[in-house]
Amino acid sequence: MNAFFEHHKDSIQFGYRCFDRILLNGLIQPFQQPERVLGFFNAYREGKRVTKRTLTEIADQFQYWVKNRSKKWNAPILEPPDGDDDDSRRDKFVEKYFRDAEPKQVVAILKAREPARILVALGDKGNDSPHLEYKQRWVNQYNFYVNDPPWGRMFVRMCPYFPFSARVCLNQHHWLAIRMAAEGIDFQQSTHAFLRCANPARLQELADSLTTRDLLQCGQKWLAAFTPFITDKERKHAGCQHRLFFSQVEYCDNLIFHRRAAVDELTQRLLDLHRNIGQPKKITTIFGRKVTKQYKGKLQSVIEDLDLPNPVIRSHYGHGFAKQYVRDDRLLRTEPATNNVYDYGVNKDVENLPQLRTRMSEIIDNYHNVQQDVMETFIDRGQLRKLAEPTILSSGRRIPGLKLDHPRQLAVMHSLVRFSNIAAGGKFTTADLYVPALDALGATESQYPLASFR
């Protein structure tokens, strides 16, 4: 629970947090070094030479296999709309193919030219011992859209070229919908959000119950199915199965309000006050990572889509950002996302799912706490009265209270209650307070030197 939720809870119908989009990179580790590739062919493929022709044949065989399976599965091979590589738009494009889909059904296959790291053989065509290197190339890749029993709608992107790099895209909202339906919980889903839920507490319990095993079981099952070059025996004995790593992760906090008017009023205030959040110290505090001289990423806040009914507040840090926006009429979503979980102090292996969930939840709490501090219009909860009272030390010595009507005292207090100090974690130096105090007094450094301020 954070200060933002506590302050607005009377206007909130219910709330929940879960992962939204989870994009996983899959790679076969024994195939990441050329010498280990040669060892695999020697041990499991009767010492076959790894040449240009061999690598071309492997890719051709995969594409023949895709065409054959497409007919067997009755899943059309499609070109993406207008060559658009935006996954969210592709999801809308294939949505009609998911209608009445059976469990475990591959409903469509999108073929698109995209970059991939592939193994290439350098040398003449007749050279049976070429030099092997990994290169980044633009090649045709296949996106298999699947109706998975536990996960619902998902897709797996496979590169037909050795070493068969892959991506798995999941969304926990589909996973949660299937589980709530199985438990008989009444809910209303709008794409990637729940607008009504008869048991919000159980919804949050289910969201928090997602484990690494859930990711691995789904990912490795379909990656094995879509990598026909490798046999089950080779997966078991040579370790030739895909390992999964976080590529892009979104974790969302969803607050569903009773009335749209309350959301509109709140978001207008947030947009007006947003400039106070977009300063480096505040963004660093929200993301909980120290900015050093070696830092090279973005460190800014922007308001996007101002021409649309629901503008987006986006605060950038490193390879990620936190965005906040209204969707589906009454839902306020705060969503940190990253293309590199190292920015959050978490390793990429999917085994680190619990740590990543905790870290991203902390980012949401920090973001909300800073927003609520900025929106508060009062500073006195009894603290001013206590400052004016004398202090009695343990020795019995009496120290007078502050004179709150003294100009210099008021200038210091003006510096102390700035929102930037709150967002910076309550940490500041005397020098940080000095310049704002001068501004409050309307004095120059010669009239009120730093030594006197101290």
VEXDREN-2710 file (C-alpha; in Angstrom, 1 decimal):
% VEXDREN-2710
k/r/px/py/pz
1/MET/0.0/0.0/0.0
2/ASN/1.3/3.5/-0.9
3/ALA/0.3/7.1/0.0
4/PHE/-1.3/7.6/-3.4
5/PHE/-3.7/4.7/-2.9
6/GLU/-4.5/5.5/0.7
7/HIS/-5.4/9.1/-0.3
8/HIS/-7.7/8.1/-3.1
9/LYS/-9.1/4.7/-1.9
10/ASP/-12.6/6.1/-1.4
11/SER/-12.8/6.8/-5.1
12/ILE/-11.3/3.4/-6.1
13/GLN/-13.5/0.4/-6.7
14/PHE/-10.7/-2.1/-6.7
15/GLY/-7.1/-2.5/-7.8
16/TYR/-4.6/-5.2/-8.8
17/ARG/-1.0/-5.6/-10.0
18/CYS/0.3/-8.2/-12.5
19/PHE/2.7/-8.6/-15.3
20/ASP/1.4/-7.4/-18.6
21/ARG/3.6/-8.2/-21.6
22/ILE/6.5/-10.6/-21.0
23/LEU/8.9/-11.0/-23.9
24/LEU/11.5/-13.8/-23.5
25/ASN/14.6/-14.4/-25.6
26/GLY/15.3/-18.1/-26.2
27/LEU/18.7/-19.4/-27.1
28/ILE/20.4/-22.8/-27.2
29/GLN/23.6/-22.4/-25.2
30/PRO/25.6/-25.3/-26.7
31/PHE/25.2/-23.6/-30.1
32/GLN/26.5/-20.2/-29.1
33/GLN/30.2/-21.1/-29.8
34/PRO/31.3/-22.4/-33.2
35/GLU/33.6/-25.0/-31.7
36/ARG/30.7/-26.5/-29.7
37/VAL/28.6/-26.6/-32.9
38/LEU/31.3/-28.6/-34.6
39/GLY/31.4/-30.9/-31.6
40/PHE/27.6/-31.4/-31.8
41/PHE/27.8/-32.4/-35.5
42/ASN/30.7/-34.8/-34.7
43/ALA/28.8/-36.5/-31.9
44/TYR/25.2/-36.5/-33.1
45/ARG/25.3/-36.0/-36.9
46/GLU/28.0/-38.6/-37.8
47/GLY/30.7/-35.9/-38.2
48/LYS/28.9/-34.0/-41.0
49/ARG/30.9/-31.0/-42.1
50/VAL/29.4/-27.6/-41.3
51/THR/29.6/-25.8/-44.6
52/LYS/27.6/-23.1/-46.4
53/ARG/25.6/-25.8/-48.1
54/THR/24.9/-27.5/-44.8
55/LEU/23.6/-24.3/-43.1
56/THR/21.5/-23.4/-46.2
57/GLU/20.0/-26.9/-46.2
58/ILE/19.1/-26.6/-42.5
59/ALA/17.2/-23.3/-43.1
60/ASP/15.5/-24.7/-46.2
61/GLN/14.3/-27.8/-44.4
62/PHE/12.8/-25.6/-41.7
63/GLN/10.9/-23.5/-44.2
64/TYR/9.6/-26.7/-46.0
65/TRP/8.5/-28.0/-42.5
66/VAL/6.6/-24.7/-41.8
67/LYS/4.8/-24.9/-45.2
68/ASN/3.8/-28.6/-44.5
69/ARG/2.7/-27.8/-40.9
70/SER/0.7/-24.8/-42.1
71/LYS/-1.4/-27.1/-44.2
72/LYS/-1.8/-29.7/-41.5
73/TRP/-2.7/-27.2/-38.8
74/ASN/-4.9/-25.2/-41.3
75/ALA/-2.9/-22.1/-40.1
76/PRO/-2.3/-19.6/-42.9
77/ILE/1.2/-18.1/-43.5
78/LEU/0.6/-14.4/-43.6
79/GLU/2.6/-11.2/-44.3
80/PRO/2.4/-8.6/-41.6
81/PRO/0.2/-5.6/-42.4
82/ASP/2.1/-3.0/-44.4
83/GLY/5.4/-4.5/-43.2
84/ASP/4.6/-3.2/-39.7
85/ASP/6.9/-4.8/-37.1
86/ASP/4.8/-3.5/-34.1
87/ASP/3.8/-6.5/-32.1
88/SER/0.7/-4.9/-30.7
89/ARG/-0.6/-4.1/-34.2
90/ARG/0.2/-7.6/-35.3
91/ASP/-1.9/-8.9/-32.4
92/LYS/-4.9/-6.9/-33.7
93/PHE/-4.2/-8.2/-37.2
94/VAL/-4.4/-11.9/-36.1
95/GLU/-7.2/-11.4/-33.6
96/LYS/-9.8/-12.8/-36.0
97/TYR/-7.9/-16.1/-36.3
98/PHE/-8.2/-16.7/-32.6
99/ARG/-12.0/-16.8/-32.8
100/ASP/-13.3/-20.2/-31.8
101/ALA/-9.7/-21.5/-31.5
102/GLU/-9.2/-24.9/-29.9
103/PRO/-6.7/-25.4/-27.1
104/LYS/-3.1/-26.0/-28.3
105/GLN/-4.1/-24.7/-31.8
106/VAL/-1.7/-22.8/-34.0
107/VAL/-4.1/-20.3/-35.6
108/ALA/-1.8/-18.3/-37.9
109/ILE/1.9/-17.9/-38.9
110/LEU/3.3/-14.5/-39.7
111/LYS/6.4/-14.4/-41.9
112/ALA/8.4/-11.2/-41.6
113/ARG/12.0/-10.0/-42.3
114/GLU/13.7/-9.1/-39.0
115/PRO/17.2/-9.0/-37.6
116/ALA/18.7/-12.2/-36.1
117/ARG/22.1/-13.6/-35.0
118/ILE/22.9/-16.5/-37.3
119/LEU/25.9/-18.8/-37.9
120/VAL/27.6/-18.2/-41.2
121/ALA/30.4/-20.1/-42.9
122/LEU/33.2/-17.9/-44.4
123/GLY/35.1/-19.2/-47.5
124/ASP/34.5/-20.6/-50.9
125/LYS/31.5/-22.8/-51.6
126/GLY/33.8/-25.9/-52.1
127/ASN/35.5/-25.4/-48.8
128/ASP/34.5/-28.3/-46.5
129/SER/36.2/-26.7/-43.4
130/PRO/35.1/-23.1/-43.5
131/HIS/35.6/-20.6/-40.7
132/LEU/32.4/-20.2/-38.7
133/GLU/31.3/-16.9/-37.2
134/TYR/28.1/-15.4/-35.8
135/LYS/26.7/-12.4/-37.7
136/GLN/23.7/-10.1/-37.4
137/ARG/21.6/-10.5/-40.5
138/TRP/18.1/-9.5/-41.7
139/VAL/16.3/-12.8/-42.5
140/ASN/12.7/-14.1/-42.8
141/GLN/11.4/-15.3/-39.4
142/TYR/8.2/-17.0/-38.5
143/ASN/5.8/-15.9/-35.8
144/PHE/3.6/-18.8/-34.6
145/TYR/0.4/-17.5/-33.0
146/VAL/-0.9/-20.1/-30.5
147/ASN/-3.9/-20.6/-28.3
148/ASP/-2.1/-22.2/-25.3
149/PRO/-4.3/-23.9/-22.6
150/PRO/-2.7/-22.2/-19.6
151/TRP/-1.7/-18.9/-21.2
152/GLY/-4.3/-18.3/-23.9
153/ARG/-3.1/-16.1/-26.7
154/MET/0.6/-16.0/-27.3
155/PHE/3.2/-16.2/-30.0
156/VAL/6.6/-17.7/-30.6
157/ARG/9.0/-16.2/-33.1
158/MET/11.5/-18.7/-34.6
159/CYS/14.5/-18.0/-36.8
160/PRO/14.9/-20.8/-39.3
161/TYR/18.7/-20.3/-39.5
162/PHE/21.1/-22.0/-37.2
163/PRO/21.3/-21.6/-34.1
164/PHE/17.5/-21.1/-34.1
165/SER/17.2/-18.0/-31.9
166/ALA/13.7/-17.5/-30.7
167/ARG/11.3/-15.2/-28.8
168/VAL/8.3/-16.1/-26.7
169/CYS/5.6/-13.4/-26.0
170/LEU/3.2/-14.0/-23.1
171/ASN/0.7/-11.8/-21.3
172/GLN/-0.4/-12.5/-17.7
173/HIS/-3.8/-11.0/-18.2
174/HIS/-4.8/-14.0/-20.4
175/TRP/-3.2/-16.4/-17.9
176/LEU/-5.3/-14.8/-15.1
177/ALA/-8.5/-14.8/-17.1
178/ILE/-8.2/-18.6/-17.6
179/ARG/-7.6/-19.2/-13.9
180/MET/-10.4/-17.0/-12.7
181/ALA/-12.8/-18.7/-15.2
182/ALA/-11.7/-22.1/-13.9
183/GLU/-12.5/-21.0/-10.3
184/GLY/-15.9/-19.6/-11.3
185/ILE/-15.0/-15.9/-10.5
186/ASP/-17.1/-13.4/-12.3
187/PHE/-15.1/-10.8/-14.1
188/GLN/-15.1/-8.5/-17.1
189/GLN/-11.9/-8.4/-19.3
190/SER/-11.1/-5.7/-21.8
191/THR/-8.1/-7.0/-23.8
192/HIS/-5.2/-6.6/-21.3
193/ALA/-7.2/-5.3/-18.3
194/PHE/-9.9/-6.3/-15.9
195/LEU/-12.7/-3.8/-15.4
196/ARG/-14.8/-5.9/-13.0
197/CYS/-13.9/-8.7/-10.6
198/ALA/-16.2/-10.3/-8.0
199/ASN/-13.1/-11.3/-5.9
200/PRO/-10.3/-8.7/-6.2
201/ALA/-8.3/-10.3/-3.3
202/ARG/-8.3/-13.7/-5.1
203/LEU/-7.3/-11.9/-8.4
204/GLN/-4.2/-10.5/-6.6
205/GLU/-3.4/-13.9/-5.1
206/LEU/-3.4/-15.5/-8.5
207/ALA/-1.4/-12.7/-10.0
208/ASP/1.3/-13.1/-7.3
209/SER/1.3/-16.9/-7.8
210/LEU/3.0/-16.8/-11.2
211/THR/6.3/-18.7/-11.0
212/THR/9.3/-19.3/-13.1
213/ARG/8.1/-22.8/-13.8
214/ASP/5.0/-21.4/-15.4
215/LEU/7.1/-19.5/-17.9
216/LEU/9.5/-22.4/-18.5
217/GLN/6.8/-25.0/-19.1
218/CYS/5.0/-22.9/-21.7
219/GLY/8.1/-21.6/-23.4
220/GLN/10.1/-24.8/-23.7
221/LYS/7.1/-26.8/-24.7
222/TRP/6.5/-24.7/-27.8
223/LEU/10.1/-24.0/-28.6
224/ALA/10.7/-27.8/-28.7
225/ALA/7.6/-28.2/-31.0
226/PHE/8.9/-25.4/-33.4
227/THR/12.5/-26.7/-33.6
228/PRO/12.2/-29.9/-35.6
229/PHE/16.0/-30.0/-36.4
230/ILE/16.7/-31.1/-32.8
231/THR/15.5/-34.5/-31.6
232/ASP/14.2/-35.3/-28.1
233/LYS/17.3/-37.4/-27.5
234/GLU/19.6/-34.5/-28.4
235/ARG/17.7/-32.2/-26.1
236/LYS/18.1/-34.6/-23.2
237/HIS/21.7/-35.8/-23.7
238/ALA/23.3/-32.8/-25.4
239/GLY/21.4/-30.1/-23.5
240/CYS/20.2/-28.7/-26.8
241/GLN/17.1/-26.9/-25.6
242/HIS/16.3/-23.2/-25.4
243/ARG/17.1/-21.3/-22.3
244/LEU/14.9/-18.4/-21.6
245/PHE/15.9/-14.9/-20.6
246/PHE/14.0/-11.7/-20.0
247/SER/14.0/-9.4/-23.1
248/GLN/11.1/-6.9/-22.4
249/VAL/8.9/-6.9/-19.3
250/GLU/5.9/-4.7/-18.4
251/TYR/4.4/-4.8/-14.9
252/CYS/1.2/-2.8/-14.3
253/ASP/-0.7/-1.4/-11.4
254/ASN/-4.4/-1.0/-12.2
255/LEU/-6.7/1.2/-10.2
256/ILE/-10.4/1.0/-11.3
257/PHE/-12.3/4.0/-10.1
258/HIS/-16.0/4.2/-9.3
259/ARG/-16.6/7.2/-11.6
260/ARG/-14.9/8.5/-14.7
261/ALA/-15.2/12.1/-13.4
262/ALA/-12.9/11.2/-10.5
263/VAL/-10.3/9.8/-12.9
264/ASP/-10.4/12.9/-15.1
265/GLU/-10.0/15.3/-12.2
266/LEU/-7.1/13.3/-10.9
267/THR/-5.3/12.9/-14.2
268/GLN/-5.6/16.6/-15.0
269/ARG/-3.9/17.4/-11.7
270/LEU/-1.2/14.8/-12.5
271/LEU/-0.6/16.3/-15.9
272/ASP/-0.3/19.9/-14.5
273/LEU/2.1/18.8/-11.7
274/HIS/4.1/16.4/-13.9
275/ARG/6.9/18.8/-14.5
276/ASN/7.8/18.4/-10.8
277/ILE/8.4/14.7/-11.2
278/GLY/10.6/14.8/-14.3
279/GLN/13.8/15.9/-12.7
280/PRO/16.8/13.6/-12.5
281/LYS/16.9/13.1/-8.8
282/LYS/13.2/12.3/-8.7
283/ILE/13.4/9.8/-11.5
284/THR/16.4/8.2/-9.9
285/THR/14.5/7.8/-6.7
286/ILE/11.4/6.3/-8.5
287/PHE/13.6/3.7/-10.2
288/GLY/15.8/3.2/-7.1
289/ARG/19.1/3.2/-9.0
290/LYS/22.0/5.6/-8.6
291/VAL/23.0/7.8/-11.5
292/THR/26.8/7.8/-11.9
293/LYS/29.1/9.5/-14.4
294/GLN/29.0/6.2/-16.4
295/TYR/25.2/6.5/-16.9
296/LYS/24.4/7.0/-20.6
297/GLY/20.6/6.4/-20.9
298/LYS/17.7/8.8/-21.0
299/LEU/16.7/10.6/-17.8
300/GLN/13.6/12.6/-18.6
301/SER/9.9/12.8/-18.4
302/VAL/7.5/13.6/-21.3
303/ILE/3.8/13.8/-21.8
304/GLU/2.8/12.0/-25.0
305/ASP/-0.3/11.8/-27.2
306/LEU/-1.6/15.2/-26.1
307/ASP/-3.9/15.2/-29.0
308/LEU/-5.7/12.1/-27.8
309/PRO/-8.4/11.9/-25.0
310/ASN/-6.0/10.1/-22.7
311/PRO/-2.4/11.5/-22.7
312/VAL/0.5/9.3/-21.5
313/ILE/2.9/10.4/-18.8
314/ARG/6.2/8.7/-19.4
315/SER/9.4/8.9/-17.2
316/HIS/12.5/7.4/-18.8
317/TYR/15.4/5.8/-17.0
318/GLY/18.1/3.6/-18.7
319/HIS/16.6/1.2/-21.1
320/GLY/13.2/1.5/-19.5
321/PHE/10.5/3.8/-18.4
322/ALA/7.4/4.2/-16.2
323/LYS/4.2/5.3/-18.0
324/GLN/0.9/6.3/-16.6
325/TYR/-2.4/6.6/-18.5
326/VAL/-6.1/6.1/-18.4
327/ARG/-7.6/3.2/-20.4
328/ASP/-11.1/1.7/-20.7
329/ASP/-12.9/4.7/-19.2
330/ARG/-12.2/4.3/-15.5
331/LEU/-8.9/2.5/-15.2
332/LEU/-5.7/4.4/-14.2
333/ARG/-2.6/2.3/-15.1
334/THR/0.9/2.9/-13.8
335/GLU/3.3/0.6/-15.7
336/PRO/7.1/0.3/-15.4
337/ALA/8.7/-1.4/-18.4
338/THR/12.2/-2.2/-19.5
339/ASN/14.2/-3.7/-22.3
340/ASN/17.1/-4.6/-20.0
341/VAL/16.3/-5.8/-16.5
342/TYR/19.9/-5.1/-15.5
343/ASP/18.8/-1.5/-15.1
344/TYR/16.7/-2.6/-12.1
345/GLY/19.5/-4.7/-10.6
346/VAL/18.0/-8.0/-11.7
347/ASN/19.7/-10.7/-13.8
348/LYS/18.1/-11.7/-17.1
349/ASP/17.5/-15.4/-16.4
350/VAL/13.8/-16.2/-15.9
351/GLU/14.7/-17.8/-12.5
352/ASN/14.8/-14.2/-11.2
353/LEU/11.1/-13.6/-11.8
354/PRO/10.3/-13.1/-8.0
355/GLN/13.0/-10.5/-7.6
356/LEU/11.9/-8.7/-10.8
357/ARG/8.2/-8.6/-9.6
358/THR/9.3/-7.1/-6.2
359/ARG/11.6/-4.6/-7.9
360/MET/9.0/-3.4/-10.4
361/SER/6.3/-3.2/-7.6
362/GLU/8.7/-1.0/-5.6
363/ILE/9.0/1.3/-8.6
364/ILE/5.2/1.7/-8.8
365/ASP/5.1/2.5/-5.0
366/ASN/7.9/5.1/-5.4
367/TYR/6.1/6.7/-8.4
368/HIS/2.8/6.9/-6.5
369/ASN/4.4/8.2/-3.3
370/VAL/6.2/11.0/-5.2
371/GLN/3.0/11.9/-7.1
372/GLN/1.0/12.1/-3.9
373/ASP/3.7/14.2/-2.2
374/VAL/3.6/16.6/-5.1
375/MET/-0.2/16.8/-5.0
376/GLU/-0.5/17.5/-1.3
377/THR/-1.3/21.2/-0.7
378/PHE/-0.5/21.3/3.0
379/ILE/2.7/20.9/5.0
380/ASP/1.5/21.2/8.6
381/ARG/0.3/18.1/10.5
382/GLY/1.4/19.5/13.9
383/GLN/5.1/19.7/13.0
384/LEU/5.2/23.5/13.0
385/ARG/3.8/23.7/16.5
386/LYS/6.4/21.3/17.8
387/LEU/9.2/23.3/16.2
388/ALA/8.1/26.3/18.2
389/GLU/8.2/24.4/21.5
390/PRO/11.4/24.2/23.6
391/THR/13.4/20.9/23.6
392/ILE/14.6/19.4/27.0
393/LEU/17.8/17.4/26.7
394/SER/18.5/14.4/28.9
395/SER/20.9/16.5/30.9
396/GLY/18.0/18.8/31.7
397/ARG/19.3/21.6/29.5
398/ARG/16.5/23.6/27.8
399/ILE/16.9/24.6/24.2
400/PRO/14.4/27.3/22.9
401/GLY/12.1/26.5/20.0
402/LEU/12.4/28.2/16.6
403/LYS/11.0/31.6/15.9
404/LEU/8.7/30.8/13.1
405/ASP/8.2/34.4/12.1
406/HIS/11.9/35.1/11.6
407/PRO/12.6/35.7/7.9
408/ARG/15.7/33.5/7.9
409/GLN/13.9/30.7/9.7
410/LEU/11.1/30.9/7.2
411/ALA/13.6/30.8/4.3
412/VAL/15.2/27.6/5.6
413/MET/11.7/26.0/6.1
414/HIS/10.9/27.1/2.5
415/SER/14.0/25.1/1.3
416/LEU/13.2/22.1/3.5
417/VAL/9.7/21.5/2.3
418/ARG/10.4/21.5/-1.4
419/PHE/9.1/18.5/-3.2
420/SER/12.5/17.8/-4.8
421/ASN/13.8/16.9/-1.3
422/ILE/11.0/14.4/-0.8
423/ALA/11.4/12.8/-4.2
424/ALA/15.2/12.6/-3.6
425/GLY/14.6/10.3/-0.7
426/GLY/14.8/13.0/2.0
427/LYS/18.5/13.4/1.4
428/PHE/20.0/16.8/0.8
429/THR/23.1/18.9/1.8
430/THR/23.3/22.4/3.2
431/ALA/24.5/23.6/-0.2
432/ASP/21.3/22.2/-1.8
433/LEU/19.2/24.3/0.6
434/TYR/21.2/27.4/0.4
435/VAL/20.2/28.7/-3.1
436/PRO/16.4/28.3/-2.5
437/ALA/16.8/30.0/0.8
438/LEU/18.5/33.0/-0.9
439/ASP/15.7/33.1/-3.4
440/ALA/13.1/33.1/-0.6
441/LEU/14.9/36.0/1.2
442/GLY/15.6/37.9/-2.0
443/ALA/19.2/38.3/-0.8
444/THR/22.6/37.9/-2.4
445/GLU/25.4/35.7/-1.4
446/SER/27.3/38.7/0.0
447/GLN/24.3/39.7/2.2
448/TYR/23.8/36.1/3.5
449/PRO/26.9/34.0/3.0
450/LEU/26.8/30.2/3.2
451/ALA/28.8/30.2/6.4
452/SER/26.0/32.2/8.1
453/PHE/23.4/29.9/6.6
454/ARG/25.1/26.9/8.2
END
